[in-house]
Amino acid sequence: MLKGFKDFLMRGNVIDLAVAVVMGTAFTAIVTSVTKGVIEPLLATLGGNREYGLGFQLLSDKPSTFIALGPIISAGINFLCVAAVLYFVLILPMNTLKNRLGKPTAVVKADPTELELLTEIRDLLAKQNANK
């Protein structure tokens, strides 16, 4: 049981996935800092209300009803930056490396047809009867 677990952990896919998760998490922190420190203040200058930034107020007498669009736009930019970096830094080079170094995949034969199965059964029965 432990050998099977070790084999599972040592497969390339699990290790590649773990590295991707760690690098993605680390890079997300960097991009989040940039969006909070640079993008959100820039978006806040576009907003009509200097106190709350980019967004709109549902009820003018209740500040808690302000819908902030800046953080939503920042999160979208954050996601696009992280996805682009992960694709261009991890996925694209790995795919290129696999294509260069990868072994040609074996051609998987499709399931036999009914006629092929019946022919095989007939041949096996004929061979079995010839041996008696």
Secondary structure, 3 states (H helix, E strand, C coil): CHHHHHHHHHCHHHHHHHHHHHHHHHHHHHHHHHHHHHHHHHHHHHCCECCCECEEECCCCCHHHEEECHHHHHHHHHHHHHHHHHHHHHHHHHHHHHHHHCCCCCCCCCCCCHHHHHHHHHHHHHHHHHHC
